[in-house]
Amino acid sequence: MTIQYLGCQQNLIARIYLFRVVNTALQEREFKVSVKTLLLVENKFKLQDLPDLCFSRLKRELSFETGDQAVPLQMSVSDSELKKYIEDHYPQKRKSS
């Protein structure tokens, strides 16, 4: 399976990341992963991290996909996912005594 990044769109409410997924059967699907702008501001989330977060979310969802349960073509990143990404990639520095 190949995941291709197609770009980003911005509207007043969210940033939307577009991906094309091609599996070994040459079947193509296009996915949209959106993040609300308000959540980005509230979490002081770095825009340069968004493609990685959205790619990781899509990849994780695809790894759980079964023949009976397909991944939705549109999905949203939650507040808790943003916070988890920040915790994992920018851990708090410990204060030295």
Residue pairs with C-beta under 8 A, 6 or more apart in sequence:
1 21
1 22
1 23
1 24
1 62
2 21
2 22
2 23
3 19
3 20
3 21
3 55
3 58
3 59
3 62
4 19
4 20
4 21
4 22
5 17
5 18
5 19
5 51
5 55
6 18
6 19
6 20
6 30
7 17
7 18
8 15
8 16
8 17
8 18
8 50
8 51
9 15
9 16
9 18
10 16
12 37
13 36
13 37
14 34
14 35
14 36
14 37
14 76
15 34
15 35
15 37
15 40
15 47
15 50
16 32
16 33
16 34
17 32
17 33
17 34
17 35
17 50
17 51
17 54
17 55
18 30
18 31
18 32
19 30
19 31
19 32
19 33
19 54
19 55
19 58
20 28
20 29
20 30
20 31
21 28
21 29
21 30
21 31
21 58
21 62
22 28
29 73
30 73
31 58
31 71
31 73
31 74
31 75
32 73
32 74
32 75
33 54
33 57
33 58
33 74
33 75
33 76
33 77
34 74
34 75
34 76
34 77
35 45
35 50
35 53
35 54
35 76
35 77
35 82
36 76
39 45
39 77
39 78
39 79
39 82
40 47
40 50
40 82
42 79
43 79
43 82
43 83
43 86
45 82
45 85
45 86
49 85
49 89
53 77
53 81
53 82
53 85
54 77
57 75
57 77
57 81
58 71
58 75
61 71
61 75
62 71
64 71
65 71
